[in-house]
């Protein structure tokens, strides 16, 4: 039956719920430990199921349930067809319910190892974790994995729910033995405190009411305990003030405010604040909300701040208390949970999103990966799906951050593939590297504009890409000869030549190819700073790395695709490389055993089957003459 207040005074009912605190928690553990059943029971016992849902549940339980003719509460949560067919959880399912004292959002996370990334997703916004253990099986591998992730993600409240106690006769010795086993593991990974509760999700023991079947247990029921947990927002309010700016609110010429969700602390008009990463200071003028100005705002509120000074502040900046600001750096050590099918490519540029900040970032080869079963540190060169590792992360500009241990808002990040926009990893920043604090840009008097003016030209980077044998070097060499004849200052970087010196330590694995192009991009950038027209002839097989170089030099970069079919390039085989690759004597050869990702929208495309190298070079020079300056 619904709450009687709903029928008598719906407004009062809604106001009553609005004042309640909200706890977010996850259920996790191994496969078939009963996570979905437990959540279904929570929904049922808290009267969060409508009559028509209950009727549908009863029908579905008889048709596809796993409890015979009884209600299968797991079906309330397992909504995907594949989940119902296999009786497992695949995706994260979020459900809302409420009690007299509190509102809850619970995330049912998968137990299978292959869906660990989904568990991380659910835990990323949670205040607490309910780790289930099947009383018949005890502590399993996935129990340890999920417990390690819970600790890694700094969930402060852990509940150990020993489920299916009805199937072991409510034996206290079984309960005590499993709790002791779990405590030994939990202590080893750093979980110093947890609450153990014997339950039965199917029968309902110790879920919403105490069970007579466990007279030896004197602790709270699961719901009673969840009602007493401190929510993260309460904890955040005690920390220093932080407001990541989401957007600059400028409705008219007379108002300029900075809007965002307060991540931690509190703020009042008149408070001294610091804008990071610039470091400029100001004072809060007004705190504006949908309901008008307020005298104070705290963590968890979305507000717009006005400042008494005209300071530069935009999306991605952080407004913080002036005397205790967060840190700023561009090199970090972090723990990374890899969530993509394709492994990490060290050196590849990814988008790093932390709060409202988005920057380009590269991840170095991992220092080690962590075996969550033994807690051993493993030597690895990359991270694959569901791997957890520690690595250094470099960003292309300063990032405002705090260690993840001090808060997820400025310490937790995700990595995004720049080509597909898919989230590939979640990470936790630990600290800035010392060299990030000690190495600074040196101011120089002769600027890149001065160098270019001295040479009477606009610097450019002509990036020739194509298969081995396509004719990149030949055409690039002809273009440079023509530029030289015109009196232009240029330099040609050829792939083979560079590998004799600067990149002689690199092989031809995907990771080495990424690093090869990263180094060339940095060298080319220095050369354009000197005012030169730089030509590079490299296979550069991956779009992501070509886009990385374009991002370094967005105005100067000209992508030239020397388009030669594989069969034609192989027929030429000037260096005999294709024959060796076909014979298995060369590994990771582009076009044979390693992929080439052709440009989708090159600035210039050269069809070598229809156009001679001389004609192609002439067209490239004509193109850049028209694009750059009339006198080139």
PyMOL commands that set and color helices and strands:
alter all, ss='L'
color gray80, all
select helices_A, chain A and resi 4-8+10-18+35-45+51-64+73-76+81-86+113-123+141-152+165-168+172-189+212-214+222-226+232-236+404-406+434-438+448-455+472-485+495-498+510-529+543-552+566-572+577-582+613-627
alter helices_A, ss='H'
color red, helices_A
select strands_A, chain A and resi 21-29+93-98+102-108+128-134+157-163+195-198+242-244+247-252+255-264+266-267+272-276+280-289+292-293+297-298+302-307+318-321+327-338+349-354+357-363+368-370+377-378+388-401+412-416+423-432+460-465+490-494+533-537+557-563+604-607
alter strands_A, ss='S'
color yellow, strands_A
deselect
rebuild
show_as cartoon
